């Protein structure tokens, strides 16, 4: 059965997509730690990030770098944290979290509950920065 991330890749369920190419996809986390918290995935479904072949793993990180640059342009923050964490979804992914303090990337923090309209607006800002 396809992971929820693969279902977003296949457009079977909606996602607030901020960047895409033929091999990778970036979309907003629907339970973000901060505004602009983004997930970056390979389109190829592989459960564990270190099971990715070297070319895909390298490409994923380079794509994430481009997305992080766009996030930093679109969302006021000091840095963009890079975190590989999570067992809930069996699909390799990188969290990019805009941060102004170390505590912004603490997964024990309560998640934000942002309305769909705000998520769409944030995604549009990041997407615009990614394309420029």
CORGI-V902673 format. One record per residue. N is the residue number from 1. PSI is psi in whole degrees, -180 to 180 (none if undefined). BURIAL is I if it has 16 or more other C-alpha atoms within 10 Angstrom, else O. Layout:
((N | PSI | BURIAL) (N | PSI | BURIAL))
This chain:
((1 | 136 | O) (2 | 142 | O) (3 | 164 | O) (4 | -33 | O) (5 | -41 | I) (6 | -35 | I) (7 | -32 | O) (8 | -45 | I) (9 | -45 | I) (10 | 1 | O) (11 | 28 | O) (12 | -28 | O) (13 | 154 | O) (14 | 155 | O) (15 | 151 | I) (16 | 84 | I) (17 | 133 | I) (18 | -23 | I) (19 | 150 | I) (20 | 144 | I) (21 | -166 | O) (22 | -16 | O) (23 | -18 | O) (24 | 157 | I) (25 | 141 | I) (26 | 134 | I) (27 | 157 | I) (28 | 142 | I) (29 | 131 | I) (30 | -9 | I) (31 | 67 | O) (32 | 154 | I) (33 | -37 | I) (34 | 163 | I) (35 | 129 | I) (36 | -1 | I) (37 | 120 | I) (38 | 145 | I) (39 | 136 | I) (40 | 127 | I) (41 | 155 | I) (42 | 146 | I) (43 | -31 | I) (44 | 125 | O) (45 | 113 | I) (46 | 132 | I) (47 | -52 | O) (48 | 129 | O) (49 | -36 | I) (50 | 4 | O) (51 | -6 | O) (52 | 145 | I) (53 | 158 | O) (54 | -41 | O) (55 | -43 | O) (56 | -42 | I) (57 | -45 | I) (58 | -46 | O) (59 | -38 | O) (60 | -45 | I) (61 | -38 | I) (62 | -39 | O) (63 | -43 | I) (64 | -36 | I) (65 | -44 | I) (66 | -40 | O) (67 | -42 | I) (68 | -39 | I) (69 | -42 | O) (70 | -40 | I) (71 | -46 | I) (72 | -32 | I) (73 | -35 | O) (74 | -31 | I) (75 | 121 | I) (76 | 119 | O) (77 | 159 | I) (78 | -39 | O) (79 | 171 | I) (80 | 115 | I) (81 | 146 | I) (82 | 118 | I) (83 | 133 | O) (84 | 108 | O) (85 | 146 | O) (86 | 141 | O) (87 | -4 | O) (88 | -38 | O) (89 | 121 | O) (90 | 60 | I) (91 | 121 | I) (92 | 136 | I) (93 | 154 | I) (94 | 133 | I) (95 | 131 | I) (96 | 117 | I) (97 | 112 | I) (98 | 132 | I) (99 | 146 | I) (100 | -15 | O) (101 | 156 | O) (102 | -35 | O) (103 | -17 | O) (104 | -23 | O) (105 | 22 | I) (106 | 113 | O) (107 | -5 | O) (108 | -14 | O) (109 | 152 | O) (110 | 142 | O) (111 | 149 | O) (112 | 148 | O) (113 | 92 | O) (114 | 138 | O) (115 | 154 | O) (116 | -37 | O) (117 | -39 | O) (118 | -41 | O) (119 | -42 | I) (120 | -41 | I) (121 | -42 | O) (122 | -45 | I) (123 | -41 | I) (124 | -41 | I) (125 | -47 | I) (126 | -43 | I) (127 | -43 | I) (128 | -42 | I) (129 | -35 | I) (130 | -39 | I) (131 | -17 | O) (132 | none | O))
